[in-house]
Amino acid sequence: MKHNLRRRIEALEKIQLIARNIDPRHLTEALYGIEPKVAELLITALRAEREGRELSRDELDAKRAYRWKLSKLSRPDPIEGFEEVLDVHEIIVRVSSHKVRGEMPLLLSAREAQIEGRPLTPEESVTAEKFIAEYERLSCLAGLCAPDGTDLKKEGPR
């Protein structure tokens, strides 16, 4: 059931992208074309908009930088509202991955160990912990955790 719902949501998102003349691959390419610090500011900008807070100058600049990268990939230029289709999770994963960029083989090996049910090596464990810590920090920055730092996705709606 969960898998089916995810596929339906992905299909609807793809339709929205097509309607806005945005190739979904361009969203990812543009995201990887900006610096991690800019991507982090993009996270806070999306949260600010969701909460109705005025964006800081840095957040506005981050949105402009992302839009500029996206406009270089998308023709015609994406119309206003492209931010609505940004995947905050993908941004968080991208920035978290950057934190362990030199250790990516270890992170992938840790993921394989998890899938296979084997214990992680000490090196895999350290790398996975770094990635998870950064992922959790950015999730809170995006507003995806409670004020006490617990993960809202795990607790469900309040």
Secondary structure, DSSP 8 states (H G I E B T S, - for coil): -HHHHHHHHHHHHHHHHHHTT--HHHHHHHHHTS-HHHHHHHHHHHHHHHHT----HHHHHHHHHHHHHHHHHSSS---TTGGGG--HHHHHHHHHHHHTGGGHHHHHHHHHHHHHT----HHHHHHHHHHHHHHHHHHHHTT-B-TTS-BHHHH---
